[in-house]
Amino acid sequence: MEPSAFIGSSIFLYIAAFIAVMVLGGYLTYHTTAKRKRQRKDKRDRDNLN
């Protein structure tokens, strides 16, 4: 493998890994935010019943 091809593939791997981390982080952030929002709504509904 030529050095230039090796450099190009390693840059591509770095970009792919970065995108994967961003997608995973975004999914986890959205997932926890949705769960927290639902818990707040449930708590508000319970408080309103009393």
C-alpha positions as CSV (number, residue, x, y, z in Angstrom):
1,M,0.0,0.0,0.0
2,E,1.3,3.4,-0.9
3,P,1.8,6.0,1.8
4,S,-0.7,8.4,0.3
5,A,-3.4,5.7,0.0
6,F,-2.7,4.7,3.6
7,I,-3.0,8.4,4.8
8,G,-6.3,8.7,2.9
9,S,-7.8,5.6,4.3
10,S,-6.8,6.5,7.9
11,I,-8.4,10.0,7.4
12,F,-11.5,8.3,6.2
13,L,-11.5,5.9,9.2
14,Y,-11.2,8.9,11.5
15,I,-14.1,10.7,9.9
16,A,-16.2,7.5,10.0
17,A,-15.4,7.0,13.7
18,F,-16.2,10.7,14.4
19,I,-19.6,10.4,12.7
20,A,-20.4,7.2,14.5
21,V,-19.5,8.8,17.9
22,M,-21.7,11.9,17.1
23,V,-24.7,9.7,16.0
24,L,-24.3,7.6,19.2
25,G,-24.0,10.6,21.4
26,G,-27.0,12.3,19.7
27,Y,-29.1,9.2,20.1
28,L,-28.2,8.8,23.8
29,T,-28.8,12.5,24.5
30,Y,-32.2,12.4,22.8
31,H,-33.1,9.1,24.5
32,T,-32.3,10.4,28.0
33,T,-34.0,13.7,27.3
34,A,-37.2,12.0,26.1
35,K,-37.2,9.8,29.2
36,R,-36.6,12.8,31.6
37,K,-39.4,14.7,29.8
38,R,-41.8,11.8,30.2
39,Q,-40.9,11.5,34.0
40,R,-41.6,15.2,34.4
41,K,-45.0,14.8,32.7
42,D,-45.9,11.8,34.8
43,K,-44.9,13.7,38.0
44,R,-47.0,16.7,36.9
45,D,-50.0,14.5,36.2
46,R,-49.6,12.8,39.6
47,D,-49.4,16.2,41.3
48,N,-52.5,17.5,39.5
49,L,-54.6,14.5,40.6
50,N,-54.1,15.4,44.3
